[in-house]
Amino acid sequence: MPHNKQMAQGQPTSISPALWSSRFVFIMAAVGSAVGLGNIWKFPYITGENGGGAFVLVYLACIAVIGLPLMMSEVMVGRRGGKSPIGTMAEVAKAEGRSKHWVGVGIMATLAAFLILSFYSVIAGWTMPYIISAMSGSFSDISAEDSGALFGGLLASPWQLLLWHSIFMGLTVLVSAGGVRHGLERAVTKLMPALFILLLILVGYAATTGHFGEAVSFLFKPDFSALTAEAILTALGHAFFTLSLASGAMMAYGAYLPKHVSIARTAVVIAVMDTGVALLAGLAIFPIVFAHGLAAGEGPGLIFVTLPVAFGQMPGGGFFATLFFVLLLFAAWTSSISMLESLVSYLNEKGIGRVKAAIGGGLAAWLVGITTLLSLNVWSDFTPLDMFARFEGKTLFDLYDYLTANIMMPVVALLIALFVGWKMKPAHSASELGAWHKLWFPVVRYLSPIALLIVFYFNLK
C-alpha cells in the first residue's frame, strides 16, 4: 500500500539506503562539493583578468539568478529519486510518466563527473609537493624564474605526477569506501571547518600587508568600463560550475537528504557559503599579490608560480604558504569525494559492495588520469583531433576539459532545467520546495534554459 500511494502522488518508491544525520552535515557536504580549486585557484585569477569589482558583481547576480535555482532543481530531483543520478532520473521520469530516455541525463552527469575526477586528481596532486616545498623553506627568496622552473619541473616529470595523483586518488577512495555516515560525513565535518579556519587565518594575515584596502577596492568597487561581453559570459559560466552543478554530485547528495529539510533554504546557505569562500580567497590572495607588486591577472599560474614568489618575500612566509596549500588540498579533496560518489552510488545499486565500488571507480578514474598527466609531458605533442580546427593543438587533457566543461555539463544542466520546468508536474515540485516554488518555477522554466543556451552557444562558437 505505501508504494501504491507514493506512485499515485508521483513519488518514486525508492528509499535511500542512508541519510545525512542532520541539515548541517548536508550543508557541509554540499559546500565541500562546491568549494574546490575553482574557488581558490580559478576565481581569483579570472577576477584579476576581468577587471575586479564589476566582474564580481555580475558573478554574484549569476549565482543568485541561475546557479541557485539549478542547485535547488538538482537537490530536489535527487531527494525525490533517492538513488544515484542514473537511478534517480530513471525513477523520477517513471513516476512523472515521462520517457525512460531521461535516464540519459543521469548517465551523462555521471560520465562528466568521472572524467573531471580523472584530471582533477592530477591537478589536485600538485598541492602536495607544494606543501612539502613550503614546509622545507624552498620558497624563501625564490625568484620568479626559479618559481616558474619549479612548477615546470613538476609538470615535466611523469613519475612525480603519478605519485601525487595516486596518493590523492587513494585519499578520495578511502573516504568514499566508508559510506555516507562513516566516510562522507566524518570527512566533511572535519575538513570543511578546518578549511574555513585556514582561510580566515590567511585573510587575517593578508590584512597586515598594508594592501588589504586595495584588495577590498579591487574586489568590491565596480569599474564597469573594465567589463566586457566575454567577462559577463565568464562570470555566468563560472557561477554555474562553481556550485558543482551538472556533474551528478548535488543529485547524489540530495538522495541522502531527509524529507523534513528545506531544500530552498539549504541551497541558499550553500550558495552563500560557496561564494563567501571565493571572495575570502580573493581577500587572502590579492593583498599579498599587490604588496609585492605582482599582477592580479596572472592567469592559472597565479597560485603555483606567482604566489610562491610572494610567500618567499614575506616574514613567516613558509608557514603561511604551508597553510595555503593545505587549504587548497582540503578544498580539492572534498570536491573529489563528491565526484566519485555519482559513480559509486550507481555501482552500489547494481549490487557491488561499497568498498569494491569505491576502489573500482577510483581505479578507473586513476587510469584515465594517467593519460592526463602524460599529456603534460611525454604526450604533450599528441593532439589526436588536429583534423578539426576547433580542437587543433589540444592535448588529451585539453580535450577532457573541453568536453566536460563546454559540452557535457551545459547539456546536463539544460536538460535538468527542462525536465523540472516542463516535464515534472508543478504540484510535485511545489511539494518539495514549498513557498519558494512560486519564485523558483518561472526562473527555472524560462530564464535558466535561455542562459544555459547562451553559455552553450558561446562555448561552441
N, C-alpha and C positions, 0 to 999 in steps of 0.2 A: 504493500500500500504506500509507504513513504516514497518509493521510487516512482510509482504512478503519479502521485501528487506532484512530485518535483517536475516530471516531464510535462504534466498539464500546465504548469506555471512557466514552462520554458527553461527550467533549471536543470542543467546536466546532473546525472545521477552519481557522478564520480565523487569520491570522498578523498581528500588529501591524506596521504599516509602520515604526515606530520604537520604541525602548525608552529609558527613562531610563538614563543611563550608570552610575548607582550608587544604592544604597539611600538614601544621604544626599541625593541630588538629589530623589528621590521624596518624601522626608520634607519637604524644604524647599518643594517644590511643593504638597504636600498641606496643610502648615501655612500656606503662603501663601494657599491657597484658603480654609481655615477661619478664619484670622485676618483680620478685616476691621473694618468700622465697628461690627459687633456686639460685638466685644471691647473696643474702646477708646472707643466712643461709647455704646453701649447698656448694656453690662454695668455700668459704674459707676453710671449713673443708676437702673437698675432695682434694683440692690443698695441704693442710697440710699432708694428709695421703699419697699422691702420689709424694712427693719429691719437690714440688715447681716449679721452673722455667721451667724445661723440660716439665712437665705436662701442664703448661700454654701455652707453645709454640705449643704443639700438639693440645691443645684445640682451640687455635686461628686458626690453619690450618683447623681443622674440621669445625669451624664456617664458614670459607670462602668457603671451597670446598663442604661441604654437607649442612650445615644449611641454608646458604643464597640462594642457588638455590631452595631448598624446600620451603622457605618462599615466594620467587617470584612466585612459582607454585601455592601455596595456595591463595595468594592475587589475582593472575591473574584469577584463576577459580572462586573465589568469586565475583570479579567485573564482569566477563563475565556472570555469572548466576544472580547476583543481588538479591539473596534471602538468606534464611537461608542455612546452609550447606546441609541440606537434600534437600530443594527445588532447590538449586544451582546445585547439582550433577544430579538431575533429568533433569533440564533444559539443562545443558551443554551436557550431554550424548545424549539427544534427538537431540539437534542442530548438534552434530557431527555424528549423525546416528549410535550411539552405543547402546548396550544393556541397557534396563531400570534397570537392576540389579546393575549398577554402583551407583544407589542411596544408596546402602548398605554402601558405603564409608561415605556418609554424616550421615547416621544413626549411624554407629559405632563411628564416631568422636563426635557426639552429646552425645551419651551414655557415652563415655570416659570422656568428659568434665563434665557431670552431676555427675559421680562417683567421679571424682577428686575433684570437688567442695564440695561434701558431707564431705570428710575427710579433705580437705584443710581448710575449715571453722573452724574445730575443732582445727587444729594446729595454724592457724592464731589467733584464740581466745586467745591463750597463751600470746600473746603480751600485751594484755590489763591489766591483773593483774600485769605483769612485769612493765608496765608504772606506775601503782599505787605504786608498791613497790619501784621503783626508785625515784619517787617524794616524798615519805614518808621517805626516808633515810634508808630503810631496808637493803640496800647493804653495808652500812658503816661498814668497817672492818669485813665483813662476811667471815667465813672460808669456805674452800672447802666442808667440811662435811655439814655445815649449808646450803650452796647453793644447794647442792645435795638434802638435805632434803626438801628445799623449792619447788624445781621442782617436787620431788617425791610426796609431799603433794598435789600439784596441780593435778597431773595425777591421784592420788588415790581418788579424790573427784568428783564423777559424777555430783553432783549438781553445783559445781563451773564450771566444764567444760561445762555443759548445759547452764549456764548463759552466759558465754562468747561466746560460739558457737551461741547462739540465737541472741546476740547483733550483732555479726559480720555478720551473715546471714541477719539480718534486715538492716544493712548498705548497703549490696550488693543489696538487693531488692529495697531499697529506690532509689538508683541511676538508676538501670535498669528500674524501673517503669516510670522514666522521659523521656524515649525515647532517640533518638540519639542526638538531639540538646540540649534539656533541662536537660537530665540526664547524658549521657555518656560524651558529650563534656564539660559540666560545671565541672564535676568531674575531668576528666583527665587534663584539662588545669589549674586546681588549685593544684591537688595532685602531679602531676609529677614535676613541677618546685619546689614545696616545698620539694619533695623527694631529688632532686639534691642539693638544698641548704643545707639541713640537712646533706647529705653525705659529701659535701665539708667542712662543719664546723667540722665534725668528723675527716676527713682526716687532716685538719689543726691542730686540737688538737693532733692527733696521731703523727704529725711531731715534737711536742715539747717533746716527751717522751725520746728522745735520742737514740731510737732504730729504727728510720724511715729508715735509710740506710740499716740496717739489713733486714727489711721487703722488701725494694726495691730489694735487692740482692736475697732474698729468692724467690720473685715472678718472677724476670726477668733475673736472671743469671742461665741458664740451666745447670743442672748436669745430663747428660744422663745416668750415671751409676745408678741413682735412678729410671729410667724409666723402667717399666715392661710392659709386654703384657697386663696385666689386667688394668694397668693405662691408656694405649692407648685406650682400649675399654671403660673405664670410661669416658675419655675425649670425645670420639665420641658420647657416649650416652648422656652426659650432654650437649654437643653442640647442639644436636638435641632437647632436652627437654627445654633448657633454652630460646629458641626463641618462645616458646608457639606454637609449631607445632603439627599437627595431632590431635588437640582437637576441631577443627572447629572454633577456635577463629579468626585466620587470614582470614579464608574464610568468616566468618560473618562480620568482619570489612572491608574486601575487597569489600563486596557488597555495602558499603556506600562510596566507593572511586570514585570521579569524573573521567570521562574518560580522561581528559587532563593531569592528574597527572602521571608522570613516575613511573611505578611500580618498575623497577630495581633500579633507583637512590634512591627512597624512602626506599626500602628494605635494601640497603647498609647503609643508615643513621640509620635505626632501629637496624641493627646488630651491628654497631659500638657503638651506644649509649648503647645497652644492655650489650655488652662486657665491655664497659667502666665502667658501674655501678658495674659489678662483680669485676673488677680489683680495682676500688676505694674502694669497700667493703673490699677487701683484705688489701689495704693500710691503711684503718681505723682500722681494727681488729688486724693484726699481730704485729704492733709496740706495741700495748697495751699488747698483749699476751707475746711478747718477753721481754718487760720491767719488767714483773712480774715473769719471769722465768717459764712461763707455756708452755705446749707442743702445737705445731701448729697442730698436728694431733689428736686432742681430739675427733674427730668424731662428731656426731649430738649434743652432749652435749656442744660443743664449745660455742654456743650462750647463751643457757639458764642455763648452770651450770658454765662454766669456766669464761666467760666474767663478770658476776656479781661480782666474786671474784676480778677481776682486777679493775673494776669500784669502788669497795668498798675501794680500797687502793689508789685511785687517788685523788688529790686535785680537788674539783668540780666534783667528780665522779658521784654524784647523778644527777646533771644537765645533764651531757653528757650521762649517762645511760638512762635518760628520752628521750633525743633526739634520741638515737639509737633505742629504742623500738618503738617510734613514727614512725621513718623511716621504721622499719620493718612492722608496721601496715599499713602504706600507701602503701608499695610495695605489701603486700598481698591483700589489698583492690582492687587496680587497676587490679590485675590479676583475682580475683574472679569475678569481673564485666564482664570480657570477657568470662569467663567460663559459666556464666549464660546466656550470650547473644545468644549462639548457640541454646539453648532450647527455650528461649523467642521469638526469631525471628521466629522459626518454629511454635510455638503456635499462634503467631500473624498472620501468613499466613493462619492459619486454622480458622480465624475469631474470635479468642479470643482477647479481648482488651489488650493493652499493660500493663496496671496496673494489670489486672487479671492474665495475662500470667506471669508477674514477680513474683507476690505473689504465684501463683500456683507452678511455677517451683522452687522458693526459698523454699517453704514449703516442697515440695517433697524431695529436697536435704537436708533440715534440718532434716527431719525424718530419712533418711538413715544415716545422720551424727551422730544421737543418737546411732546407733549400733557401730559406730567407737569409740565414747567416752566411751561407756560401755565396749568395748573390752580392754580399757586401765586399767580397774579396776575390776568392778563386773563380767564381762565376760572374764577376762584375761585367764581363763582356758578353754574357749570354742574355740576349734580348730577343726572345723567341717570336715576338709578334711584330717585328720590324716591317713586315709586308703591309701593315696597316699604319697609315700616317699618324693616327691618334696615339698609337702605342709604340711608336718608333723610339728606340733608346731606353725603353722601360725594362728594368730587370724583373726577376720573379717577385722580389719584394715590392717593387713599384706596382706590379700588376695585381698582387693580392690586395694592396692598399686601395688601388683604384676600383677594383671590382667590388669590394665591400663598402667603401665609403661613398662611391659615386653611383653605384647601380643597386646592389642588393639591399642595403639599409633604407635608402629612399623609397624603393619599391615596397618593401615590407611596411614601412610607416604609412605610405599612401593606401595600401590595401587594408591595413588595420583601421585607418580613419574611415574608409569607405564602408567597411564591414559594420563598425559600431554606429556610423552615422546613417547608413542606408539599409542595411540588412538585418541588424538586430532590432527587435521590437522596442520602441521607445519606453514602453511600460517596464520592460526588463532592465534597461539601463537606468531608468529612474529609480527602480527598487534598490539598485546598488549605490547610486550617487545621491539620492535624497534631494534636498533643496538646491544643491549645486547643479542639478541636471538642467534647469532652465538656462543657466549661463553656459554650461558646457556644450549642450547639444547643438546649437546653431554654429558655434565655433568649429567643432569637430566635423560637422556635416558640410560646411561650406568653406570656411576660411583655411582650415588645416590642409584639405586636399589642394586648394589653389596654391598655397605657399609651398607645399611639397612638390607640386608640378613645376613651379618656378625654379626651385632648387635643382630638381632633376634635369630640367631643360638646360640650365646654365652649366651643370656638371658635365653634360654630354656635348655641349656646344663646341 
